[in-house]
Amino acid sequence: MGDILKELMSVEQSCADAFNQAKVQDILAYFSDEISGFSSTSHQRFNGKSDLEKTFYYYLSEAEKVTFELSEPRAIDLGDMAILDFYWVVTLITGEKKSEINGRGSHVYQRTNGEWKIIYEHFSRAH
């Protein structure tokens, strides 16, 4: 795994860990204040952290336990910018009922003062 992929996956794993613990405010710390993009939960573009926050709460409200995992990440290093694309699965568990939502995603990162922040997100459900 290349250096840029390791750096970005460290951020992504921290986001996933926070999501899996329902710590939405911790997740939002990894995103730029100017974050925008498309969520798998709505057709409309979101703008800013408050819109993104609604996406996290949407999934977390759908079941007693919700987990997020990503796989097959690929990074493109553009200096102080980078792109990470990946496949994802959200697992919803309520009692004995378990369902999975599969999709694909991409994050555009910007490095400011040595710290990577996600500035753009695109998530879509797999067909």
N, C-alpha and C positions, 0 to 999 in steps of 0.2 A: 504494500500500500504506500503510495507516494506521500510526501510530507503534507501537501495541501489537502489531500484526502483525509489524512489523519487529523489535521487541525479542524477541518469542517465536521468530520464525524464526531469529534469530541463535543462540539457544540450541539450537534444533532442528538447525540446520546443524552446529553444533559437536558435537552428539551423533552425527549421521550421519557426520561426518568421523572421529570417534574410533572408531565402530563399524567403518567401512570400513578402518580401520588396525588392527583387532582390539585396541584399547586400552580394555578393559572398565573398568578402574579410572578412566580419564578420563571415560568415559560416566557412571559412577555419581555423579560429583561434581555433576552437574546435577540429581540427584534428592534429595528430602528423605529424611532417615533414616527417616521414617514412611511412605514410599511404600507404596501398596497399589493393587490393581487386578486386571485380568484380562489374561492374555497369550494370544496366538494359538497358543501351544504346549501349553497345558494347560487343562482345564476348570476346575480349582481356582483359587480366588483366591490371589494371592500377597500376602505381607505383609513389608515391609522390604527393604532393599537386597540381603541375601543371597539371598532368593528371586528377586528381579529379575535378579540376576547369573546365575542358572541359565538364565534365558531367553536371555540374550545368548550364553552359552557353548553352549547347545543349537544355535542357528543357526550359530555359528562352527564347530562340529564337523561340520556337515552337508556341507561341501564344502571344496575347497582354497582357494577365494576366495569371499567372501560380501560383497555390497554392499547397502546400504539407501538408498532414496530416498523422499522424500515429495512429494506434489503437491496442488494445489488447497487450500491451507490457508485456514482461516477463523478469525478470532479474535473473542472476545467479551470486552470490557473490563469488569471488575467492580471497578475500583479497585485494591486490593492483591491481588485475585484475578483470574484470567483463565482462559478456556477456549480451547483450540486444537483444532480437528478437521481431519482431512486424510485423504487416501488414501496408501497406501504400497505399495512393491514391494521384496521381498527377492529378489536374484538370486544363485543358487547356481551356481558354476562349478567343475567338476572335469575337467581335461583339455579335451577338445572338447565335453563335455556341459554344457549350460546350461539351467537351469530357473528359472522365476519363480513367486513366491508373492505374490499380490496381496491387499490388505486395506484396512481403514479403521481409523483410530485417533483417540483423543482424549486430550489431556493437560489436567489441571487444574493451574494454576500458583498459587503464593502468593509474593508479594513480601515479603521480610524484609530489613531493612537495605539496601534498594535493589537486592537481588539476587533474580531469579526462580528458583524451585526447583519442579520437578515434584512434586506431592504425590499425584496420582492418575493412573493410566494405564488405558486400555481399548483393546486391540487385538483385532481379529477378522479372520479370513480372509474374502475375498469369495467369494460362491457362484458 
